[in-house]
Amino acid sequence: MILTDALLDFFLETRQHTESICQPLEIEDYVVQPIVDVSPPKWHLGHTTWFFEEFILKPHAKDYVEFHADFSFVFNSYYETVGKRVVRSDRGNLSRPSVKKVYEYRNHVTQAIKGFFSGPQSEELRAVLEIGIHHEKQHQELLLTDIKYILGNNPLLPVYSEQFQDHPKEIHAQDWIAVDGGLYEIGHATESFCYDNELGRHKVYLQPYEISNKLVTNGEFAAFILDGGYQRFDLWHAEGWDWVNQNQIKAPLYWHQINGEWHHYTAQGLQKLDLETPVTHISYFEAFAYAQWKGHRLPTEFEWEVAQAFFPWGKRWEWTESAYLPYPNYQKPDGALGEYNGKFMVSQKVLRGGSVATPEKHTRHTYRNFFHPQLRWQFTGLRLAK
């Protein structure tokens, strides 16, 4: 556990960074919700604040004055234990509370947490504060990806930021890393922070395999498209093929063909596609189909974890072939925080690695992200195995 003073500094640094992500926005951008998976920036600002108020201040801080009685209803996300909430698809209908009022709410709770943790507190409460900080860091990543979706679906395709570079290159040559078969230890093993779904360290047996030291690039994926990859049913799962046809999918999200050339929407606006940067904003279905086209496959999350020390990672969340399931002896925490991970362990795929949108001090090689296979608004990519 981080010492209290350092933990409080970590909290304040995290709160400030969330607001810096929103700094380039116009006031009208804060409320837009194009699809159910994308939440308005204003909601993220309120929800991350609600977490600290609901789980620390209201039950534990003597004489704490709740900012507004309705905010628990407005900014709860999926915590059944905590009470009623606004339906997820209706978050974009919240023209009130105003953005100004939400920032006042943030300041109110930030100052209350600062005062509360200026004195000695139990290890249990410091642990909840640390979870809350990492919860906010998750929402920083969601803020970046949700803002990109909001602006990337604006007909004007406006610039978000010249500073945020969402398409970095991998300059090393592609090679295959050979890994011997055998027993390997999987899962979090230190005293540093992790989520409950990383625990239950255990042994797995792996067959010999090889894994690419480099992510698949835009140019490589464009070759898949040119070869009719989106028209060949034999490359796809049945569910993936249905998804392609029902949604008329012809390329990764944000790709636009203009005068016979591929462009894509970036944080700097519409740009000509850089063929050397890692492909992103693809679904698991697309990642699987591409691997089939290449005659290879996706790695399992265990293969990825065992090999990750031998290649750079962190530019894209990498789809794996693993279903999101509990590790052996997984124990869900009691109370509302037990809803954080365990109840989502069905019908989802594990992603590993982190992305350009993942904040500092938040990722690690045992981190297990998870999404439904059709989703692609996050910075998702793929690495091949064989």
C-alpha positions in Angstrom: 0.0 0.0 0.0 1.3 3.5 -0.9 2.0 5.7 2.1 -0.8 8.2 2.9 1.0 11.4 1.8 2.0 9.8 -1.5 -1.4 8.4 -2.0 -3.0 11.8 -1.5 -0.6 13.3 -4.0 -1.5 10.5 -6.4 -5.2 11.3 -5.9 -4.8 15.1 -6.5 -2.6 14.5 -9.6 -5.2 12.1 -11.0 -8.0 14.5 -10.4 -6.1 17.3 -12.2 -5.3 15.1 -15.2 -8.9 14.2 -15.8 -9.8 17.8 -16.1 -6.8 18.5 -18.4 -8.2 15.8 -20.8 -11.4 17.9 -21.1 -9.6 21.2 -21.5 -9.7 21.2 -25.3 -13.5 20.7 -25.4 -16.1 23.2 -26.3 -19.0 23.4 -23.8 -21.3 21.7 -26.3 -19.0 18.6 -26.5 -19.6 17.7 -22.8 -23.2 16.4 -23.2 -23.1 14.4 -26.5 -23.8 10.6 -26.4 -23.8 9.2 -30.0 -24.2 5.5 -28.9 -24.8 3.6 -25.7 -21.2 2.6 -25.2 -20.0 6.2 -25.3 -20.8 8.4 -22.3 -20.7 12.2 -22.3 -17.6 13.8 -20.9 -19.7 15.6 -18.3 -21.0 12.2 -17.0 -17.4 10.9 -16.6 -16.5 13.9 -14.6 -19.4 13.4 -12.3 -19.2 9.6 -12.0 -15.5 9.6 -11.0 -16.4 12.1 -8.3 -19.4 10.2 -7.2 -17.2 7.1 -6.5 -15.2 9.0 -3.8 -18.3 10.6 -2.3 -20.3 7.3 -2.3 -17.7 4.9 -1.0 -15.5 7.1 1.2 -17.1 10.4 2.3 -20.7 9.6 2.9 -20.2 6.4 4.9 -16.9 7.4 6.7 -16.4 11.2 6.9 -18.0 12.7 10.0 -20.0 15.9 9.2 -19.5 15.5 5.5 -22.2 17.5 3.6 -23.5 15.8 0.5 -23.1 18.1 -2.5 -26.5 17.3 -4.0 -29.1 14.6 -3.2 -29.8 13.8 -6.8 -26.2 13.2 -7.8 -26.1 9.7 -6.5 -28.9 8.8 -8.9 -27.4 10.7 -11.8 -23.8 9.5 -11.6 -24.1 5.9 -10.4 -23.1 3.6 -13.3 -23.9 -0.1 -12.7 -23.7 -0.6 -8.9 -27.0 -2.3 -8.0 -25.9 -2.4 -4.3 -25.8 1.4 -4.2 -29.3 2.1 -5.6 -31.2 3.4 -8.6 -29.4 5.2 -11.5 -30.0 6.9 -14.8 -30.3 4.3 -17.6 -27.0 4.2 -19.5 -28.5 5.1 -22.8 -30.0 8.3 -21.3 -26.8 9.9 -20.0 -26.8 12.2 -23.1 -30.2 13.6 -22.0 -28.7 15.2 -18.9 -28.5 18.8 -20.0 -28.7 19.4 -16.2 -26.7 19.5 -14.0 -24.7 22.0 -15.9 -21.0 21.5 -16.7 -20.2 24.4 -14.3 -22.2 22.6 -11.5 -20.3 19.3 -12.2 -17.0 21.0 -11.9 -18.2 22.6 -8.6 -19.1 19.0 -7.5 -15.6 17.8 -8.4 -14.0 20.6 -6.4 -16.3 20.0 -3.4 -15.4 16.3 -3.2 -11.7 16.7 -4.0 -11.3 19.2 -1.2 -13.3 16.9 1.2 -11.1 13.9 0.3 -8.0 16.0 0.7 -9.1 17.1 4.2 -10.2 13.6 5.2 -6.9 11.9 4.3 -4.8 14.7 5.7 -5.2 12.8 9.0 -4.5 9.1 9.7 -7.0 6.7 8.1 -7.3 2.9 8.2 -5.6 0.7 5.7 -9.0 -0.4 4.4 -10.0 3.2 3.6 -6.7 3.9 1.9 -7.2 0.8 -0.2 -10.6 2.1 -1.3 -9.0 5.5 -2.1 -6.4 3.7 -4.3 -9.1 1.7 -6.1 -11.0 5.0 -6.7 -7.9 6.6 -8.1 -7.4 3.7 -10.6 -11.1 3.8 -11.3 -10.7 7.4 -12.3 -7.7 6.5 -14.5 -9.8 4.0 -16.3 -12.3 6.8 -17.0 -9.5 9.0 -18.3 -8.9 6.4 -21.0 -12.7 6.2 -21.6 -12.8 10.0 -21.8 -10.2 10.0 -24.6 -11.9 7.3 -26.5 -15.4 8.7 -26.0 -14.3 12.2 -27.0 -12.7 10.7 -30.1 -16.0 8.9 -31.0 -18.0 12.1 -30.3 -15.8 14.3 -32.5 -15.1 11.5 -35.0 -18.8 11.2 -35.7 -19.2 15.0 -36.1 -19.6 15.7 -39.8 -16.8 18.4 -39.5 -14.3 15.8 -38.1 -12.8 18.5 -35.8 -9.4 18.5 -34.2 -9.3 17.4 -30.6 -5.7 18.1 -29.7 -2.3 18.5 -31.4 -0.6 17.1 -28.3 -2.3 13.7 -28.0 -0.6 11.5 -30.6 -2.9 8.4 -31.1 -0.9 6.8 -33.9 2.7 6.2 -32.9 5.0 4.0 -35.0 6.8 0.8 -34.0 10.2 1.2 -35.7 11.7 -2.2 -35.0 11.6 -5.0 -37.6 9.0 -7.8 -37.3 10.3 -11.0 -35.9 8.9 -14.1 -34.2 9.6 -14.9 -30.6 9.8 -18.6 -29.8 8.6 -19.8 -26.4 9.2 -23.3 -25.0 6.3 -25.4 -23.9 5.9 -26.0 -20.2 4.4 -24.8 -16.9 4.2 -21.0 -16.3 3.0 -18.8 -13.4 0.2 -16.5 -14.4 -1.3 -13.6 -12.4 -0.3 -10.7 -10.1 2.4 -11.6 -7.7 3.6 -8.4 -5.9 2.2 -6.1 -3.2 1.6 -3.3 -5.7 -1.9 -2.4 -6.8 -4.0 -4.7 -9.0 -7.6 -5.5 -9.6 -9.3 -8.6 -8.1 -9.5 -10.2 -11.6 -5.7 -10.4 -11.7 -5.5 -12.5 -8.5 -5.5 -16.2 -8.0 -2.0 -16.6 -9.3 -1.8 -20.1 -10.8 0.1 -22.4 -13.1 -0.8 -23.0 -16.7 0.7 -25.4 -19.2 1.5 -24.0 -22.6 2.4 -25.8 -25.8 5.4 -24.4 -27.7 4.4 -21.3 -29.7 5.7 -18.3 -31.5 4.5 -14.7 -31.1 5.2 -11.6 -33.1 7.3 -8.9 -31.6 5.3 -6.3 -33.5 1.7 -5.3 -33.9 -0.1 -5.6 -37.2 0.1 -2.3 -39.1 -2.4 -0.3 -41.1 -0.7 -1.3 -44.3 -0.9 -4.9 -43.5 -4.6 -4.6 -42.6 -5.2 -2.6 -45.8 -3.9 -5.6 -47.8 -6.5 -7.8 -46.0 -9.2 -5.4 -47.2 -7.8 -5.2 -50.7 -7.9 -9.0 -50.9 -11.6 -9.1 -50.0 -11.2 -9.9 -46.3 -14.6 -8.3 -45.5 -16.3 -10.3 -48.2 -14.9 -13.8 -47.4 -17.2 -15.6 -45.0 -14.7 -18.4 -44.6 -12.4 -16.1 -42.5 -15.1 -15.2 -39.9 -16.9 -16.7 -37.0 -20.6 -17.0 -37.8 -21.4 -14.3 -35.3 -18.7 -12.1 -36.7 -20.0 -12.6 -40.3 -23.5 -11.6 -39.2 -22.0 -8.5 -37.5 -20.1 -7.5 -40.7 -23.2 -7.9 -42.9 -25.8 -6.4 -40.5 -23.6 -3.3 -39.9 -22.1 -3.1 -43.4 -18.6 -3.1 -42.0 -15.9 -2.6 -44.7 -12.9 -1.2 -42.7 -11.7 -0.4 -39.2 -13.6 2.4 -37.3 -12.7 5.9 -38.4 -11.3 4.8 -41.9 -12.6 6.8 -44.8 -11.8 6.1 -48.5 -11.4 9.5 -50.4 -10.5 9.5 -54.1 -9.3 5.9 -53.9 -7.0 6.5 -50.9 -7.5 5.6 -47.2 -7.7 8.3 -44.6 -8.6 8.0 -40.9 -9.9 10.3 -38.2 -7.3 11.1 -35.5 -6.9 13.5 -32.6 -5.5 16.0 -35.1 -8.5 15.6 -37.4 -8.8 13.7 -40.7 -5.4 12.5 -41.9 -4.1 10.4 -44.7 -3.6 6.8 -43.4 -0.1 6.1 -42.2 0.5 2.6 -43.4 3.4 2.0 -40.9 1.5 2.7 -37.6 -0.4 -0.1 -35.8 -3.9 -0.7 -36.9 -6.5 0.2 -34.3 -10.2 0.5 -33.6 -10.9 -3.1 -34.7 -13.2 -5.6 -33.1 -12.2 -9.1 -32.0 -14.1 -10.4 -35.0 -11.9 -8.4 -37.3 -8.7 -9.4 -35.4 -9.7 -13.0 -35.7 -10.5 -12.8 -39.4 -7.2 -11.1 -40.2 -5.3 -13.8 -38.3 -7.2 -16.4 -40.3 -6.3 -14.6 -43.5 -2.6 -14.7 -42.6 -2.7 -18.3 -41.7 -1.9 -17.6 -38.0 -4.0 -16.9 -34.9 -4.4 -14.6 -31.9 -2.4 -15.5 -28.7 -4.1 -16.5 -25.6 -3.9 -14.1 -22.7 -1.5 -16.6 -21.0 0.8 -16.8 -24.0 0.8 -13.0 -24.1 1.7 -12.6 -20.4 4.5 -15.2 -20.6 6.1 -13.6 -23.7 5.5 -9.9 -23.0 9.0 -9.2 -21.6 10.4 -9.8 -25.0 8.5 -7.2 -27.0 7.3 -3.6 -26.5 3.7 -3.2 -25.6 1.3 -0.4 -24.6 0.3 1.3 -27.8 -2.8 -0.8 -28.4 -5.1 -3.0 -26.3 -4.4 -6.3 -27.9 -7.2 -8.8 -28.5 -6.5 -12.3 -27.3 -8.1 -15.6 -27.9 -9.1 -15.9 -24.2 -12.6 -15.7 -22.8 -12.9 -13.4 -19.8 -13.2 -15.9 -16.9 -12.2 -15.9 -13.3 -8.8 -17.3 -12.3 -8.7 -20.4 -10.0 -9.7 -19.5 -6.4 -10.9 -16.0 -7.5 -12.8 -14.3 -4.7 -15.1 -11.4 -5.4 -14.9 -8.7 -2.8 -17.9 -8.1 -0.5 -20.2 -5.2 -1.0 -20.6 -2.8 -3.9 -17.0 -3.1 -4.9 -17.6 -6.8 -5.6 -19.6 -5.6 -8.7 -16.4 -4.0 -10.2 -15.2 -7.0 -12.2 -16.8 -10.4 -11.3 -20.3 -9.9 -12.7 -18.9 -9.1 -16.2 -17.1 -12.5 -16.6 -19.4 -13.8 -19.4 -19.5 -13.3 -23.2 -16.4 -11.1 -23.3 -12.8 -11.4 -24.6 -9.6 -10.5 -22.7 -7.3 -7.7 -24.1 -3.8 -7.2 -22.8 -1.2 -4.4 -22.9 -2.7 -1.0 -22.6 -2.9 1.8 -25.2 -1.9 5.3 -26.1 -4.9 6.4 -24.1 -4.0 4.4 -20.9 -2.7 6.9 -18.3 0.6 6.6 -16.6 1.0 4.5 -13.5 -2.1 2.4 -14.4 -1.0 -0.5 -16.6 1.0 -3.6 -15.9 1.7 -6.9 -17.6 -1.0 -8.8 -15.6 -3.8 -6.2 -16.3 -6.8 -7.9 -17.8 -9.1 -5.6 -19.9 -12.3 -7.1 -21.3 -14.8 -6.1 -24.0 -17.6 -7.7 -26.0 -16.2 -9.0 -29.3 -18.0 -6.5 -31.5 -16.7 -3.3 -29.8 -14.0 -1.2 -31.3 -14.1 2.4 -30.1 -11.2 1.7 -27.8 -7.6 1.7 -29.2 -7.7 -2.0 -29.9 -5.3 -3.8 -32.2 -3.7 -7.3 -32.6 -0.5 -9.3 -32.4 -0.2 -12.6 -34.2 0.8 -15.9 -32.8 1.5 -19.3 -34.3 
